[in-house]
């Protein structure tokens, strides 16, 4: 029996080493480690189970990410003060002889919302959108004490630079000049906006339908500080694509009704620039990703009547 246990332990050590993971405290107690291939993050991700039956998510990144990952870990800890299902920060440090950073998070059990949402009645899709909007409002309610005095200059430069990246890429969309003009004419809307802690990638692809029939939130790896409206622009590309009812619910859950015009103006600005930039961003991921982003851009141009309207037609 002792020899059998020793064989099992050696086998687990081999799996851990093969996965490229050494030097993490208590990793010898892991009983299962599987790669998680879903998502666009540069992190290597693994599903972990340990001897106590805990289910975890391990994220690995390069040592050069140390500062950014530490800030991410600390922000997740702040958001973890809230009481709803989400990834919870458990451990952070260096591994693999200091070559990598690692982060261990709790695993949110359930079904990816994008896989099951459309199996529900439209009214339930809307209710889940309302719930997601209220969770985002809670995230934005955490007091932000960071120095954001240079945020406006940074964001203006970032958006205009990304528009130029699109203009210089080999893929163009018919009617893009109207979107580009709208961005350059309205870039001043970013002055003196309300700044919050942001999830950074809040959309249907990073939400879980839990076993308790609630919304859970995962993947905080693009979190940061900035305009609260910026946490909505991916709603146009992903949520609206899957379920208009869910997308409407997200907005109305956040605002407890229809949003103000100042939201729609900045939301249109973010949608215009991100719809164009996503095409250039998708180039390293291959033709299928490029085609998908082109289609989403064309849909956005149509929804916003080539940005002569600030409220998308699917919401009206």
Secondary structure, 3 states (H helix, E strand, C coil): CHHHHHHHHHHHHHHHHHCCCCCCCCHHHEEEEEEECCCCCCCEEEEEEECCCCEEEEEEEEHHHHHHHHHHHHHHHHHCCCCCCECCEEEEEEECCCCEEEEEEECCCEEEHHHHHHHCCHHHHHHHHHHHHHHHHHHHHCCCCCCCCCHHHHHHHHHHHHHHHHHCCCCCCCCHHHHHHHHHHHHHHHCCCCEEEECCCCCHHHEEEECCCCEEECCCCCCEEEEHHHHHCHHHHHHHHHCHHHHHHHHHHHHCCCCCHHHHHHHHHHHHHHHHHHHHHHHHHCHHHHHHHHHHHHHHHHHCCCCCCCCCCCCC
